[in-house]
Amino acid sequence: MNDRRKCGVNVVFDLVGSKWKPTILWRLSEGDRRFAELRRAIGPISEKVLTEQLRELSRDGLVLRTAGNGFPLRVDYRLTADGAELNSLLDPIAEWGERVGAGTVTVQADGTDPDAP
């Protein structure tokens, strides 16, 4: 077994450890989206990168891609049950990140918390 797969945290970060995947999961948690809708909601992401990220999330079972019939082709993306569960687990990480960004959490260069007892 790969050593990285022994640690659950590494498994999660291997799944969502890119610049865009957490944002894609967050936006899809708001509801099903078409490709162009999702791209507009995310912001400055290229079509190529969004396509790659969605393929990886789909491959990993976190996002479901549904293609309809007709022209133009209608493709919708939504979270799977696993994707929704993972997204909810990212909420505490996002809250911590917001506190760090706001300067309410201080970590010293050596990794210690100066406010710890």
Secondary structure, DSSP 4 states (H G I P E B T S, - for coil): --GGGGSHHHHHHHHH-SSSHHHHHHHHTT--EEHHHHHHHH-S--HHHHHHHHHHHHHTTSEEEEE-SSSSPPEEEEE-HHHHHHHHHHHHHHHHHHHHHTT-S---TTS--TT--
